[in-house]
Structure formats: C-alpha cells, structure tokens
Amino acid sequence: MNVAYSAELEPDPIEIDPRPCTVCGLKIDRHEMVDDGEGPEFFCLSPDELMLLELERRAELIRQVEIAEILARMDAIPEFVPDMAPPREPEPYRPAASTVSAFWCVVSLQNPERFKNWLADRPKDTPFLLQLLEGK
C-alpha cells in the first residue's frame, strides 16, 4: 500500500469530531495538529492567529465559564443564614412573670391542697415552678 492510497483512506479529523472545542469554540480543523507517533493531538490556536468572529466566540465562552463559576459559588452559600452563624437552640419554656408571682402567693398560703390543685391547673408551668421552689 502506498502513501497516497493510505491518505485517501484516513478520514479528515473534522469528519470524526465535528463538535466545537470547549476552550476556544472552534472546530478541530482550526486547531494546530501535532502528531508524535501516538496519534494526533490538537491544540487551540494563539489569539494572534484567530479571526474576529473566532475571537468573539472565545470571549463569549470565557464569559460563560466565569458566570458558571459565580453561580456555583452562590449555590454553595446557605440561603437562610445571612451571617453564617450556627442556628441557636430555642430557649426553654418559661411561664409568664404573673404566673410566677401567683405561684409565690399560693406557696405563701401554706395550704398543700390548694397548692396541688393550683399546679394541676398549670401542667405546662409545673416543672419550672417546682424548680423555683426547690432552689429557694
């Protein structure tokens, strides 16, 4: 087989891969081909060798990459925590000051039956109020 015949059998690189380059946006036929024996490698042309439309396409691709990077950074930031502080635990339940005052009035009466009935009417406040009594 001679060299002229083998060249006719090999397809043109643009026929193999007609997609545009992700770096410069040009098709493979506008790239510099280097073949070192392991197969051809294609490199983007320098900006000096590009035409105006190709330069504009390259600039547009660079803008798209920059916008994608900005959006990726925005996605990484939590939306609901503006100061990036860890969420706080809710404060434990505490009865109103008027309830605490009434509690001390009932305690001062020294009537155990009335004390039990008064606490039974306030089951949500009872643990806190009993802690107050134990601490006194």
C-alpha positions in Angstrom: 0.0 0.0 0.0 1.5 3.4 -0.9 1.3 6.7 1.0 -1.1 8.4 -1.4 -3.6 5.5 -1.0 -3.4 5.5 2.8 -4.1 9.2 2.9 -7.2 8.6 0.9 -8.4 6.1 3.5 -7.9 8.2 6.6 -10.9 10.5 7.3 -10.3 14.1 7.9 -10.4 15.0 11.7 -13.4 17.3 11.2 -15.3 14.3 9.9 -14.5 12.3 13.0 -15.3 15.0 15.6 -17.3 18.0 14.2 -18.1 19.4 17.7 -16.7 22.8 18.7 -13.8 22.9 21.2 -14.9 23.7 24.8 -11.9 26.0 25.3 -12.0 28.2 22.2 -15.2 27.2 20.4 -13.6 26.4 17.1 -13.9 23.1 15.3 -11.0 20.7 15.1 -9.9 21.9 11.6 -9.0 25.3 13.1 -6.6 23.8 15.7 -2.9 23.1 15.4 -2.3 19.4 14.9 0.8 17.7 16.4 1.4 14.0 15.7 4.2 12.5 17.7 3.5 8.9 16.7 0.9 8.1 19.3 -1.9 9.8 17.4 -2.7 13.4 16.5 -3.2 15.9 19.3 -5.0 19.2 18.6 -4.1 22.5 20.3 -6.0 25.8 20.2 -4.5 28.5 18.0 -3.0 31.5 19.7 -5.2 34.6 19.7 -2.9 36.2 17.1 -4.0 33.6 14.5 -7.7 33.9 15.1 -10.2 35.8 13.0 -12.6 38.4 14.6 -15.6 36.0 14.8 -13.4 33.4 16.4 -12.1 35.9 19.0 -15.7 36.9 19.8 -16.7 33.3 20.2 -13.7 32.7 22.5 -14.6 35.7 24.6 -18.2 34.5 24.9 -17.1 31.1 26.1 -14.8 32.7 28.7 -17.8 34.8 29.9 -20.0 31.7 30.2 -17.3 29.9 32.3 -17.0 33.0 34.6 -20.8 33.2 35.1 -20.9 29.4 35.8 -18.2 29.8 38.5 -20.2 32.7 40.1 -23.4 30.7 40.1 -21.6 27.7 41.6 -20.2 29.9 44.4 -23.7 31.3 45.0 -25.2 27.7 45.2 -22.6 26.8 47.9 -23.7 29.6 50.2 -26.6 28.8 52.5 -29.6 31.0 51.8 -31.3 31.2 55.1 -28.3 32.1 57.3 -27.0 35.5 56.2 -24.3 35.9 58.8 -23.2 32.2 58.6 -23.8 31.8 62.4 -24.8 28.3 63.6 -28.5 28.0 64.4 -29.3 28.7 68.1 -31.3 26.3 70.3 -34.7 27.7 71.2 -34.9 29.0 74.8 -36.6 26.6 77.2 -40.2 27.3 78.1 -40.7 29.8 80.9 -44.0 30.8 82.4 -45.1 34.5 82.5 -44.0 36.7 85.3 -47.6 37.0 86.5 -47.8 33.2 86.9 -44.6 33.1 88.9 -45.9 35.9 91.2 -49.2 33.9 91.6 -47.2 30.8 92.4 -45.3 32.6 95.2 -48.7 33.8 96.6 -50.1 30.3 96.7 -46.9 29.0 98.3 -47.1 31.7 101.0 -50.6 30.5 101.9 -49.1 27.2 103.1 -52.2 25.2 102.1 -50.9 21.9 100.5 -54.3 21.0 99.0 -54.8 24.4 97.3 -51.1 24.2 96.1 -51.7 20.8 94.4 -54.9 22.0 92.7 -53.2 25.2 91.5 -50.3 23.3 90.0 -52.7 20.7 88.5 -54.4 23.6 86.5 -51.0 24.5 85.0 -49.3 21.3 83.8 -47.0 23.2 81.4 -45.7 25.5 84.1 -45.3 22.9 86.8 -41.7 21.7 86.1 -40.3 25.3 86.0 -42.3 26.3 89.1 -41.2 23.3 91.1 -37.5 24.1 90.2 -38.1 27.6 91.6 -39.4 26.1 94.8 -36.5 23.7 95.2 -34.0 26.4 94.6 -35.4 28.7 97.3 
